[in-house]
Amino acid sequence: MRKTALRDDILLRVEKPARYIGNEVNSVMKDKSKVSLRFAMCFPDVYEIGMSHLGIQILYSMMNDWEDVWCERVYSPWTDLDQIMREENIPLFCLESQDPVQEMDFLGITLQYEMCYTNILQILDLSQIPLMARDRDDTMPIVIGGGPCAYNPEPIADFFDLFYIGEGETMYRPLLDLYLKNKASGGNRLDFLKKASKLPGIYVPQFYEEIYNENGTIRERRKLYDRAPDTILKEIETQLSDAPYPAKPVVPFIKVTQDRVVLEIQRGCIRGCRFCQAGQIYRPVRERDVDKLKESAVVMLKNTGHEEISLSSLSSSDYSRLNELLDFLIEDCDRKHINISLPSLRIDAFSLDVMSKVQDVKKSSLTFAPEAGSQRLRDVINKGLTEEVILNGATLAFKGGWTRVKLYFMLGLPTETEEDILGIGDLSNKIAAAFFETVPKDKRVNGKVQIVASTSFFIPKPFTPFQWAPMCTKEEFLDKAHLAMQGIKSQLNQKSIKYNWHEADVSVLEGVFARGDRRVGKAILEAYHRGCLFDSWSEYFHNDLWMESFDACGLDIGFYTTRERADDEIFPWDFIDCGVTKEFLLREWKKAQEQTVSLNCKTQCQGCGANRFGVGVCYER
């Protein structure tokens, strides 16, 4: 009989013990004596967040379809259990088998958000795995990282044996086969890492070092293993419709962040927003076959019992078969009273027809992202939206019966002025006014509209045209948020507008990690030793400890944030080829400064370089 890793008295002492017992519906149980390799798949945050991540569900399903592999799940223990595990020396365990992570062959950690970096160290620490990769011996799991933050792995490079750059469907089987072959031939850890470094998409950080100029910038990257590649080209799934996709997603015992079936309809984005990393690193755009999506939807809803299905992509309304897919889902979901969620819709592509179909099942709030309050700044960031288009889209939404609209903006964008910031209030007010002009009094639900305007702070990311841009200080961010608030309070329809903004301290640190080099890893380690953990949770974020850590390591935060980069500067991530060329990104950076708009990929090719993969929208053209 399966025994839980935690005693009953411990489970009774912690919040939400269901986070740690496993055995959920559709979780995969195997006989460990009959598998050749065991893989612990980790999301370095609390269970409710990690269970909502589609990428892990895909890889979990894919690996467990292989008879010789058992993939299990691991999440960060919440602070209450963290303390107990340290006091009682209980090693971190996998949910399925309840066996210690240290007994696994691989520990795979998904890197979705920079503010989870101290949680990575928590995972290693509680697993009783040395924090530094150089200190691990042949008895330890191979620690591998993947996900969007792996596109600049340098701040956490010293903690990982390997990084997987790109989409996970393509290279894991060859990597695991290589591991088994190396093990069978008596090879050691270093032998495996040397062989793995030659696989496409695999980066072994200990085979490289950075040499710095006196001003702190990188002079060169030097190879410490001469057969390691100079450049790592990202892995990409070229046949997305035929790629593995979970038919039986694991259903959690407790409510999680996204308690629904997620249907990924496409990857990539044609729009080319200059602040958006995902829009660059997931190029080119590839769509899933609509018939296979229909089949997946039916099977996943049947196998999970979920009452909501969400269509996932970076820009759902750009999916060419959206109407056909929605018609099918509406017919199926209407009978079962299942809600359909349509995130990532562009307001310019939104149609009254689509909205009227979805509202018959169950309505929720609509979310649009104008990103900037003025047309000038929307041109700078290449958002490609005019005020007329935004207001027209909002009017269609109100006619469709929606009364709650969420608007996302950014503060601190390159070239931003006070007029741009005040434009957030102006635009929110005009959208509220469009409601009152469109919907007669007798048809207004609760008598009013609710506009929720939220601002995040702009953080320059690698592999975007804004990777050269300076970032604001904490004080500048807060001044901008205060000005945006004043702008909203001055509006005629202010009572219909609610304003939220992100934490400035966290944004500054995220900016450091996003464009940091290997030296930043020392500060992350120092902060962890000082008690930093769950930094993405405001109640546990301690900015003073982070500032002390950077001071102790002799690192200047401003070097990584507020400094504008020279056109020819070597970036810590330049050894990665994401498919989009640096020349293209620099060209877009110059066009941003000139307020010049670039057309989307389906209208006109901008020569980004992603056509080398020969698939998706590039191939179609």
Disulfide bonds with the S-S distance in Angstrom:
none
